[in-house]
Amino acid sequence: MTDPLSSPTGSGRPYGRPLPSSRTPSEPLPPARFAFEGQTWREIAHLLMNLPLALFGFVYVTTVLSTSAFLTLTVIGFPLLAAALMGARQLGRLERIRARALLRVRVDEPSPLPFRSGRADEGFFTQVWMSVKDPVGWRSMLYELIRLPWGITTFVITLTGLFVAWPVLPYIVRGLTNVDRVIVRALLSPSDELERRIAELESDRGVVVDTAAADMRRIERDLHDGAQARLVNLAMGLGLAKEKLLEDPDAAASMVAEAHGEVKLALQELRDLARGIHPAVLTDRGLDAALSSVAARCVAPVKVTVELAARPAAAIEGIAYFTVSELLQNISKHSGAKAAAVDVWRSDDRLLIQVWDDGRGGARLDGGTGIAGLAERLGAVDGLFVIESPVGGPTTVTAELPWRGR
């Protein structure tokens, strides 16, 4: 297996999720051929369609821009401009479909506007402002504006060539459509890493929201079924003891002793719950002490090595703690390991964690032991999660987090 630490960092993607493929602007353009093959006829169709589509797009853009500019003095100017940019997005989408079908050029779809992804809760005016600032919509408008003179040129040359210059028409058509390919890639392709990163962050924000909601439900359930139930029983027991205090002092004393035991159990459950939210030892003494405390509860002996000259941000420290904690719980429950090790260190601007055990192995991201959830949580904060666990063991899990120092 490739060294997990050599994997690209900062991608925000859990191990195993492939990056979407796309053709880059540096990809070689197809050469011309002296033959009227199928691709040549598709390119001729594309060039002949340029004029009517460019005319429609030019009229649309000039009309909506002039109208919205005139109405910006009123309350409907900016909403109209936002709607126009969303319409331009759709025109750009149709042009990408046409380029894929006729020019055989792969152009990925840009990321949707945040409020179109179903996860944002912004108000109407915030959505309007986000639409007005949309770079995809503005690039689509620019594309439609420059298409008219180019559409007229390509239409005239192609139509003339069909009747006058047909022996060399394949070369002419290929040259013209190569210019089209360049324009489409330049103006209608996503902004590579920026657009892709926006889409990732939208997905990661959903993971964070879902994880936070699940944690809140867990805390509520633990309080309701654990400490709260014990405190209710304690109140009832003390009430009965109060009634029997004069009639039967011995029975009252027994009830008070039982209530005292319930108080101890309730306090222990509250401590465990608080430790599950954020342990005090982590806040006070950092990862070394906190991870040593977790390791002491593992069924297998665990060697903990933490080499950090400083402490990362509290949020990153908490994620690192709970990642190791859950991995050690998996070792206790599922691995049958006789030994385990936890190593934590810093490399440049990354916090690295490696958890190893000599158990039976076979752990997978889709194995149902919470590992997939760990990968998603790390990915949501621009982290990386790699697991190597052949059947028969050993298992090595490597996690990377951004440092983000205090």
N, C-alpha and C positions, 0 to 999 in steps of 0.2 A: 504493500500500500504506500502511496505517496505520503511523504512527511506532511502531516496536517498543518504544521506551522508554516509550510511554504505556500499554503493556499492564500489567495489574495485576501487581504483584510479590508475592513471597511465596506464590504459589499452589502451588509445588512441582510444577507440571505442565509437561512439554515443550510447545512451541508446536504447536498443531494438535490437542491432545487435548481434546475438549469436556467441560465440566462436566456432571454428571448433572442433568437437569431435575427439578424438584419443584414442587409447588404450595405456596405459602407460606401461613401462617396469615392473612395480610392479604388473601388473595384473596377477592373478593366471593362471598357465598353465593348460591345460585340462588333466584330469586323464586318465590313460590307462584303456582299457576295453577288456575283453576276448571275443571278437566277431569280425567277419570280416564285420563290418557295412560299410556304404558308406564312412564315413570319413576315416576309416582305409584304404580303397582302394585308396582314394585320396592321403593319406599320403605315401602309397607305391609307387604310381606314381611319387610323388614329389621326393622321395629318389632315384628312378631309373633314373630320369631325371638329378639328381645332377651331375653325372659324365660327360656326354657330354656337358652340359652347362658350368660346371666348367672348362673343358678342353678348350673350346672356349674362355671363359673369361680370363683364365690364359695366353693363347697364345697371345690374343689381348693386354693385359696389358704389358707383358714382351716385346713384339715386339715394341709397340709404345714408351715405356719408353726408351728402349735401343737405338732406332732410334733417338728420340728427344734429348737424352743426347749426342749422337754422333754429332748431327747437331746443338747443341747450340752455337758452334763456328761460325756458319753461320747465315744469316738473317732469315732462315726458321725454325730454331730450336724451338723458343718459339711459333710461330704460330702453328707449328705442335703439340707441347705439349698442347696448348690451345684446338686444335681440338680433340686431344686424350681424354682430360678430359671431353669435351662435349659428346664424344662418350661413355665414362664411365658412364656419367649421364644417358644416354639412356639404357645402360645395367642394371644399378640400377633400372630404371623404370620398365623394363621387369621383374626383380626379385621381385619387389613389387607386380606387377600384379599376378605373379605366386604364391606368398605367400598368397595373398588375395583369389585366386581361389582354391588352393589346401590345404592350411593350415588354412584357415579361420581366418587369423590374419589381423587386420586392421592396415595398415601403411599409414599415410598421405604422400602426395607428398611434397617434399621440395619446397621452394620458387624458382622461376626462377631467372636466372641471370638478373641484372637490365636492360641490353641492350636488353634482350629478352622480356621484359615486354612492350616495345613500348613507353617508356617514357624518356629514357635516350638519350642524344645527344652526347655521347663521341665519340672520334675518334677511328680509327682502333687499334692503339697501346694501347690505354687505355682499349679497349674491350679485347684485347689479355691478358693484365696484369690482368684484373678482372677475366678472365677465368682461368689463371694460379693459381691464389690465391683461386679458388673456393673450399671450404671445402667439398661440396657435391661430386664433381668429385673425389677428393682424397680419400674420404671414400669409394666410389664405387670401385676405383682401389684396395684399401686394401681388400675389400670384395672379389673381384675376385682372388686376390693372395692367400688368405687363403682358398679359396673354393676347390682348387684342391686336397690337401691331404684329406680334409673332404669328398669331393665328391667320391673319390676312396673308402674310408672307408665305407661310407653309402651304396654305390652301392654293394660292395662285401657282406656286412652283410645282406642286404635286399635280394639280389639274393640267397644267401646261405640259409637264413631263409625260403624262399618260398619252398625249396625242402627238408630241413632237420629239421628245427625248427618251422614249421608252427603252432603248437599248442600254442606256446608262442610268435609268431611273432607280434600280436597286441601290446603287452607290449614293445617289442623291438622297433617297428616302432614308437610308441608314444614317447618313450624316445629319439630316434634319432631326430624326428621332433621337439621336444621341444627344443633341442639344436639349430636347424635351426631357430626356432622362436626367440630365444634369439639373435642369430647372426644378423638376419634381423633387429630386433628392435634396436640393438646397432649400426649398421653401416649404415643402409639404411633409418632409420626414420629421420625426420627433427630434428634439434637440439632444439626441444621443443620451449621454449620461444624465443630463439635467432632467429631461422628461422621464427617463426610466427611474431616476431617483425619486421624483415626485410620486410616481405610481407605487414604488416600494413603500414610501413613507405613509401613503394613504392606507395601504394594506397593513403596515405595522401599527398604525394608530388604532385600527380596528382590533388587532390582537391585544394591545395594551388595554383598551376599553373592556373587551370581553374578559380578560384575565382579572382586571380590577373588580368587575361585577361578580365573577365567580368567587374571588377571595372574600368579598363582602358577604355573599350568601353563606360561605363556609363559616365565617366568624359569627354571623347571626345564628346559624344552626348550632354551632358549638356552645354559644352562650345560652341558647334556649334549652338545649337538651342536657347540658352539663351543669355549669355553675348556677344558672338561674333555677333549675329544678332542685338542686341541693339547697339553695337558700330558701326556697318555698317550704321544703320539708323541714328545714331548720326552724323557720318561723312557727310552723304548726307544732313541732315538738316542744319548743319553748313555751308556747301557749298552753299546751297540755300540762307541762311541768309546773307552770304558774298556778293552774287550777288545783293541782295535787299537792302543792307546797305545804298547806296546812293539814290536809286530810291524811296524806301518806308521804311524809318527808323522804323515806327511803326510795319510793318509786320516783319521786320528783328528782332526787339526786341522780338516780340511774338515767332518767331522761336527759338531764343536763349533761351528764358525761357522754351520752350518745350524741347530743347536739354538738358538743365540743369536737368529737370525731368528725362530724359532718362539716364543721367549720374548717378543719384542717384539710379535708378532701376538697372543699370548695376553693380554698386558697391555692392548693396545688394545681387544680384545673385552671384557675385564672392565671397562675404563673406560666403554665404550659401554653395557654392561649396567647399570653403576651409575648412569650418567646417565639411563637409562630408568626406574630405580626412583626416584631423587631426586637431581638434579644438585647437585654441591657448590657451584656458582656461585650457585644459587638460595638455598641455605642461608646462604652467606656474604655475598652482595651484593644479594639481592632480585630482584624481577621485572624491573627495568630491564635489569640486566646479563644475566640468564638469557635473557630474550626476545631481546635483541640477539645473543646467541650462537646461538640457534636461527635467527634471521632470516638470519644470515651463511651458513647452510647451505642456504637456499632458492635455487632456480635463478633466481627473479626477484628484482630489487632490492626490498628491503622497508624502508620507513620506519617506525621504531618510536618511539612517543611514549608515555611512561609518566609520568603526573602524579599522584603519590601522596606526600602529606606524611608518611605513616606506612605501616607494613607490616601487612597483614591476618594472620589466624591462619595458621599453617604449613599446615594442611590445605587452607584456601581458596586460599592461594598456590600450593600444589602442583596443585590442580585447574585453576586459571587457567593455569599454565605448560603443563600437558599438553594443555589445550584448544587453546591457541594453537599449540603444537607440532604437534598432529595436523592442524589447519586449514592450517598452512603446508606440511605434507607433502602434503596434498591439492592445494594450489596447485601444488607442484612436479610431482606425478604426473599430474594430470588437467586442470588449467585452461588450460595454455598461456599463462599471463599474462606480460605484459612488465613489470608493476609491481604492487606490493602495499603495504599499509599496516596497521599494528597500532596501535591506540589503547587505552590503559588509563587509567581515571580512577575517582574515587570520587564518588558522589552520595548524600548522606545516609548511610544504613546499607547501601548496596549497592556492590559492586565491579562496574564495567561494563567490558566488553571488546568492541571492534569490530574485525573483520578484514575488509579490503576487497581485492579484486583485479580487474583489468581483463580477466580471461580470458573463455573462451567461455560461462561460465554453465551453467544447466541443472541445478545441484546441487539435490537434494531430500533430505528426511529419510529416504526409503525408497530412496535411490539406491545403497546398498551400498558407500559409501566411508567408513563409520565414523561418519557424521554422526548417525545415529539413536542410536548408542551414546553419543555426546557429549551429546545431549539427555537421555538417560536418566540419565547420571551427574550432570548439573547438576540435574535434577529431584530426584534422590535427596538433595541437600543444600539443598533449598528454592530452587533456582535457576531460571533461565528461559533458553530458547534459541530464537532467531528467525533464520530464514534468508530472504533475498530474493535470488533468483538466476534472473532471466529468461534464456531462451535467447538467446545472443549477448552476455550479460554486461551490466554488471559484476555481481559477487557481493558481497553485504554480509552478514556474519554478526554478530549482536549477542548477547552472552551477559551474563547478570546472575548475580551470586553474593551471598549475604549477606556483610557485611563481617567481623564477628566478629574484631575487632582483637586484637592480642597482649596 
